[in-house]
Every structure is written in structure tokens, then in C-alpha cells.
Amino acid sequence: MHLRFVERLGLADAVTVANAAVGFLAVVAATADVRLAARLILLAAVADGLDGVVARHRGSTDAGPYLDSLADVASFGVAPAALVAFVVLDARSFATDPAFVVAGLGAAALFVSLAVARLGMYTAYDTDERETVGVPTTLAATVLAAAVIAGYTTPALLVAATGAFALLMGSTVTYPDLHAQDALVMGVVQAAVILTPLGHMTTSLLPAWIGEGFAFALLFLSTGYLVLGPRFYWGDGIRSPGDMDDARDGTDARDGTDARDGTDAKGGTDAVEDRSA
């Protein structure tokens, strides 16, 4: 059987599709081990960054942006929401605390809904821009996954964070894209968090705390970008919305001045012609 997409998709698209598969595995893992699910979400985030690198070096296809958003829905919309939902259902039940369970599942459902809406808007309007409106889904998923690995698994905390991220994804807060060197640092820390359990399995030389140490480092980096990025991260040729508004105001002011100068000059010419007459 011949698959129609084999000749139409590139290597970057294959990495993107793998990202979606990892997202599905994270959902399955969340039913048994939430920390494993969190590490799989981080693995999907690494793949999400890698497909962009591959696309820049090997080229991309017209399907690439659409595949990327679809994969992100699975890995950074559905998977984190499922992780939080399973934490809630493991700690509480409809029989003992129906209000909290409904609130937790509602926050998870809202997270998925706004992730889908945000990714659709991004594909339609922001793909070619160096900034994006609303908290990136990858960032929200990274913070949630790093928090779980670092030990912050209190259901109420995760539900509150999930609801807050859902609203922030739909907000008008503008985030500049990560600079290449900062994205590399983030990817290295994510990889360290993912691989630490394998290191503990192969050698006893690694200290027991190093896994949570990397998780705290990732939580610090991602939360720092989440909180400070919209205000202080602009640079490297990327102009903040405030700077662009100031530039537009300056242009409007100059245009107004030029218009007045033109009017004054025309008025002076008319006066000279009147005197000559």
C-alpha cells in the first residue's frame, strides 16, 4: 500500500508527527505515573524545537505549519490537561468531593479548548512573526511538567495553574520568540530532566537530588520567561508592542507636522499671490 504523504512530507514534518505520538504516550503514561508523563511532555517539547531546526537546515513543506499546530494540540494541550485530570481523579472522587473534581476537570477542558483556539490563531496570523500573542502552549506545558517533576503535585495547585494558563493562552499578552541561544539552553535543561532517570539506572555516581535539581532549574527558567518575557525580553531586532506604538505615534506626529508645514507654506504662497495681484 502506498501512503500518499510519504513523498509530500519532509524530515521536519516527520519530527513533528513524532512529537504528536509522544504526546499520546504522555496521556497513556499519566494513568500510571504522572512524573513519567511529565517527562514525555518535555520530550515532546524538545521535538517541537528540533523540528524547527531541521526545517531551517533541510527545508519545510506547505503542510509543516498545520502539522506543527496539530501536534502541539496533542502534546501541549491534551497531554498536560490529561496529566492534571488524572492527578485530580487519583486524589479525589465524584463521591467524596464532586465540586473539586468538576472544577479540576473543567479547568483541564478549558486548557485544551483555549490551547486549540490559540494554536489556530497562531497558524493563521503569527507563523511568520517573531512574537506571539498569548502564553505559548509549549511554555504552559513546560511549566506544568517541570512543576510535577519538582514535586509540586498538590491537586489544588495544579488545577489553579491549569486554569490560569488557560486564560493566559487566550489573553492579549505578547511574547517575543526565544533567542536561539536561550532556546538551546532551555532544550539542554529539558533533556537533562528527561535523561536523569536513565542516568540513575546506569550508574550510582549521580546524586539522588540531581533530577529534582534540573527540574527546579527548568521551572526557574520557564517561569522567568513566563513572568518577565513580555516586559523585559524584547531585543535582538524584536520590538515590543509599546515601542511599536511609540514609533507609530512619532510617525503620526511627524506626518501631522509635515501636513501643517505644507498648509502654512501653501498659505504663504497664496498671500504672496494676493499681494502681487
BELTA-V912097 format. One record per backbone hydrogen bond with DSSP energy under -1.0 kcal/mol. NH is the residue of the N-H (numbers start at 1). CO is the residue of the C=O. If there is no record, write none. Layout:
BEGIN
nh=NH co=CO
nh=NH co=CO
END
This chain:
BEGIN
nh=6 co=3
nh=9 co=5
nh=14 co=10
nh=15 co=11
nh=16 co=12
nh=17 co=13
nh=18 co=14
nh=19 co=15
nh=20 co=16
nh=21 co=17
nh=22 co=18
nh=23 co=19
nh=24 co=20
nh=25 co=21
nh=26 co=22
nh=27 co=23
nh=28 co=24
nh=29 co=25
nh=30 co=26
nh=31 co=28
nh=32 co=29
nh=33 co=29
nh=37 co=33
nh=38 co=34
nh=39 co=35
nh=40 co=36
nh=41 co=37
nh=42 co=38
nh=43 co=39
nh=44 co=40
nh=45 co=41
nh=46 co=42
nh=47 co=43
nh=48 co=44
nh=49 co=45
nh=50 co=46
nh=51 co=47
nh=53 co=49
nh=54 co=50
nh=55 co=51
nh=56 co=52
nh=57 co=53
nh=58 co=54
nh=59 co=55
nh=64 co=61
nh=67 co=63
nh=68 co=64
nh=69 co=65
nh=70 co=66
nh=71 co=67
nh=72 co=68
nh=73 co=69
nh=74 co=70
nh=75 co=71
nh=76 co=72
nh=78 co=73
nh=79 co=74
nh=81 co=77
nh=82 co=78
nh=83 co=79
nh=84 co=80
nh=85 co=81
nh=86 co=82
nh=87 co=83
nh=88 co=84
nh=89 co=85
nh=90 co=86
nh=91 co=87
nh=92 co=88
nh=97 co=93
nh=101 co=97
nh=102 co=98
nh=103 co=99
nh=104 co=100
nh=105 co=101
nh=106 co=102
nh=107 co=103
nh=108 co=104
nh=109 co=105
nh=110 co=106
nh=111 co=107
nh=112 co=108
nh=113 co=109
nh=114 co=110
nh=115 co=111
nh=116 co=112
nh=117 co=113
nh=118 co=114
nh=119 co=115
nh=120 co=116
nh=121 co=117
nh=122 co=118
nh=123 co=119
nh=124 co=120
nh=125 co=121
nh=126 co=122
nh=127 co=122
nh=129 co=126
nh=132 co=175
nh=134 co=173
nh=135 co=168
nh=140 co=136
nh=141 co=137
nh=142 co=138
nh=143 co=139
nh=144 co=140
nh=145 co=141
nh=146 co=142
nh=147 co=143
nh=148 co=144
nh=149 co=145
nh=150 co=146
nh=151 co=148
nh=152 co=147
nh=153 co=151
nh=158 co=154
nh=159 co=155
nh=160 co=156
nh=161 co=157
nh=162 co=158
nh=163 co=159
nh=164 co=160
nh=165 co=161
nh=166 co=162
nh=167 co=163
nh=168 co=164
nh=169 co=165
nh=170 co=166
nh=175 co=132
nh=177 co=130
nh=183 co=179
nh=184 co=180
nh=185 co=181
nh=186 co=182
nh=187 co=183
nh=188 co=184
nh=189 co=185
nh=190 co=186
nh=191 co=187
nh=192 co=188
nh=193 co=189
nh=194 co=190
nh=195 co=191
nh=196 co=192
nh=199 co=195
nh=200 co=196
nh=201 co=197
nh=202 co=198
nh=203 co=199
nh=210 co=207
nh=213 co=209
nh=214 co=210
nh=215 co=211
nh=216 co=212
nh=217 co=213
nh=218 co=214
nh=219 co=215
nh=220 co=216
nh=221 co=217
nh=222 co=218
nh=223 co=219
nh=224 co=220
nh=225 co=221
nh=226 co=222
nh=227 co=223
nh=228 co=224
nh=229 co=225
nh=231 co=228
nh=232 co=228
nh=233 co=229
nh=238 co=235
nh=244 co=240
nh=245 co=241
nh=246 co=242
nh=247 co=243
nh=248 co=244
nh=249 co=245
nh=250 co=246
nh=251 co=247
nh=252 co=248
nh=253 co=249
nh=254 co=250
nh=255 co=251
nh=256 co=252
nh=257 co=253
nh=258 co=254
nh=259 co=255
nh=260 co=256
nh=261 co=257
nh=262 co=258
nh=263 co=259
nh=264 co=260
nh=265 co=261
nh=266 co=262
nh=267 co=263
nh=268 co=264
nh=269 co=265
nh=270 co=266
nh=271 co=267
nh=272 co=268
nh=273 co=269
nh=274 co=270
nh=275 co=271
nh=276 co=272
nh=277 co=273
END
